[in-house]
Amino acid sequence: MKNSKDKLLGIVACVGGIAVLFAIYFSFEESKTFKGFPVPRYAELTSSSENLEEYDWRPASEENGLPLRYQAIIWLWGWEVKEVMGTLTVYHKDGQEVDVISQTDYLSLSTVPE
């Protein structure tokens, strides 16, 4: 009897873990300006131009940087960290770079114009 309960608990834990991973993965969408770069679906876009997107996003933090779940999603989408300077992290992929700044409740994505 105990063995079947352990199996059931294992299945429930596995399904729950998969559901959490799907929820995290689908809480991000592609940036409209920076093709192929993920942005939090629930971040509020406050300003946008050809080379800049600014968001209000509560999980953003100056002290702790980008949340680990966001860093993981960026990595899963194929972006690699090129450089970190204070609140700025530069990501690169396929010859493209995106500068990400995380400050308290503030997130920005930008590039240097060519």
N, C-alpha and C positions, 0 to 999 in steps of 0.2 A: 504493500500500500504506500509506504513512504517513497519508494522509487518512482511511482507514477506521479506523486505530488511534486517531487524534485524535477521530473521531466516537464510537468505542466508549468512550474515556476520558471524553468529555463526558457521554455517557449514564450511565455508572457514577457519575460525580460528581453528576449531577443526581438520580439515584435515591437515592444515599447521603444527599444533602442533604435530600431530602424525608423519608427515613426518620428522620433525626435530628430534624427539625421535628415529625413525628408523635410520636416518643418523648417530646420535651419537652412537647408539648401534652397528651398523655394521662398525664403524670406529675402532673397536677393534677386535683382534683375540687372540687365545690361544697361550701362550708362548710355544716354542718348548722344552725348558728345564724344565720349571715349569708347569707341567700339571694342567690344570684347572685355571691358572692365566691369566688374560687378559693383553695384551700389545697393545699400540696404533699401528694400522695398518700402519700408515705413519711414525713411528719412524724408523730411520735407524740403524740397528744392526751394531755396530762397532767392537764388541769383544764378543766371546762366549766361555765358557768352561763348564765343568760338573756342576759347582756350581755358575756360573756368566754369566749374559747377560748385556752388556753395549750398550746404544743407544744414538744417537744424536736425540734430540727431542725438538724443539723450545718452546713448551708450558711448558716444565719443568722449575721450578724456585726454587732457593734457598730461596728467600725472601718470596714467597707466597706458597711454597709447591706444592703438586700435584694439578692440576686443578680440580675443583669440578666435572666436567663431568667424569673424570677418577676415582675419588673417588667413585662416584655413580655407575659406571660400576663395579668396584671391589666389592662393596657391593652387587650389583645385582647378581654377579657371586658366591655369598655365602661366601666371605672372610670378616673377621672382624678384626678391628684394635686391636692389642694386646698391642702395646707400640709405643710411639712417642718420639724420642730424636733428637732434631735439625732437620736436613734434612733427617733423617732415620725414616721410619715408618715400623713396623713389623706387617705383616698380618698373620692370621692363619685360617686354615680350615681343618677339619678332621685329626687332628694330624700333619699336614704339616705347616711349616712356610716359609714365603718369606719376605726377607728384601728388602725394596724399598727405594732407595736414589734419591731425586730430587734436582738437582742443576741447575744452569743456563745452559739451552740447553742440559742437561745431565740427563739421567735416567739410573739407574741400578737396576737389580733384582739379588738377591743372597740368598744362604742359607749357614748355617754352616755345613760343611761335618760331617757325622756321624762317 
